[in-house]
Amino acid sequence: MERLIVIGGGLAGTEAAWQAARHGIDVALYEMRPATQTPAHVSQHLAELVCSNSLGSDLQDRAPGLLKAELRQLNSLILACADETAVPAGSALAVGREAFAELVTRRIDEHPLIQLHRQQVPAIPQAGVVVVASGPLTSEALSADVAGITGEEHLYFYDAMAPIVAFDSIDLTKAFRASRYSRGEADYINCPLDRQQYYAFVEALANADTIPLRGFESEDKSFFEACLPVEVLAQRGSDALSYGPLRPVGLTDPRTAKRPFAVVQLRQDNLAATLYNMVGFQTNLKWSKQERLFRTIPGLEGAEFVRFGQMHRNTFINSPRLLTPALEFRTRQGLFFAGQITGTEGYVGSAASGLVAGINAARRILGQEPIDFPRTTMLGALCHYVSAADPDSFQPMKANFGLMPPLDPPVRHKRARYQAYARRALADMEGFIDTTLAPAVSQTRIG
């Protein structure tokens, strides 16, 4: 039987390899690290989380939570590993960063049908079934080859990482533990700012020096709206951050019994709870500026920064011109794309597209036609978006209920509407699994 080639060992590539192997397909998974590193990764593990350690809401009446629930129905490797390495994060699913990547790597290494190759692939093989899941930091050589195959200019947006601080350097006499609206068990550390502190911080942030972009990042600087650096938000208006990552809603400072004017939240970043990341603080400030400015935040005056924020370029193709809803290249049968390079934004979106590409690549090898997931599911709606959006204005998209077909009959209230979307999606996915996927998929469960 033909072997599947998967290029890229991130969230999408590992998920694609896993799903194909569940169909009994031999997989050759190529990951260029550690022989060739990227400017953003720090380890040799597969599925390393570069930015936040949070996979977003785990509530089924939230779009990211619904997508997770569907992936669990489909026996996703990434969701299984995330659940096993989860750390407290209220209603969100956050993971111990290192433990998660180590577990994914071990699962891939131990699978008898997956052979991991630690080498760079400079060009897409001209024949055979291939999944390109090379990620937002695709190598220069492979990027040039993808550009040649697609016949399209690449589009760019800039993504950024948030700083991480050592827990024992946080002053808990000024910060307090709590989750918004008391969800979870006080899973976040909150640094409250009063009005004067907030506006002084915003002014300093808006005027702080940023790091010059590196050569490979020096083209048109267009930021992805869902992951803006905090300094860019500060430059948009003095109140922008108070409605964004510093919003204080759902929080009460136990010392004052009042809601703070603004709040900086810290979220546990590893299983040992020795590291916390600054939620929503993606930044490209110079490191010296980050240290001085972020230490003006109450509770972080003596913070030890184990990682400063930084910005990097993400690359994606014009998927509506190039891909079908099965994530197969329109003009080459057996060539699939997956991950952020397709425009499915976010960790879970990357894993989801890897799952779709891996299943459909396996079907090609087995002599079966690729399948489209129901549009009434979040997974199907996301794949429909990246294959059918306006190609002239295409931008990466995270899971959201706006992608889904309307309910019949309509539901007026938002929460009830989202719950109805979720019930419909999970029922339709279950039926799809029973009638379409189950006959062709090995029933081996993730152990």
Secondary structure, 3 states (H helix, E strand, C coil): CCCEEEECCCHHHHHHHHHHHHCCCCEEEECCCCCCCCCCCCCCCCCCCCCCCEEEECCCCCHHHHHHHHHHHCCCHHHHHHHHCEECCCCEEEECHHHHHHHHHHHHHHCCCEEEECCCCCCCCCCCCEEECCCCCCCHHHHHHHHHHHCCCCEEEEEEECCEEEHHHCCCCCCEEECHHHCCCCCEEEEEECHHHHHHHHHHHHCCCECCCCHHHCCCCCECHHHCCHHHHHHCCCCCHHHCCCCCCCCCECCCCECCCEEEEEEECCCCCCEEEECCCCCCECHHHHHHHHCCCCCCCCCCEEECCEEEEEEECCHHHHECCCCEECCCCCEEECCHHHCECCHHHHHHHHHHHHHHHHHHHCCCCCCCCCCCCHHHHHHHHHHHCCCCCCCCECCCHHHCCCCCCCCCCHHHHHHHHHHHHHHHHHHHHHHHHHHHCCCCCCC
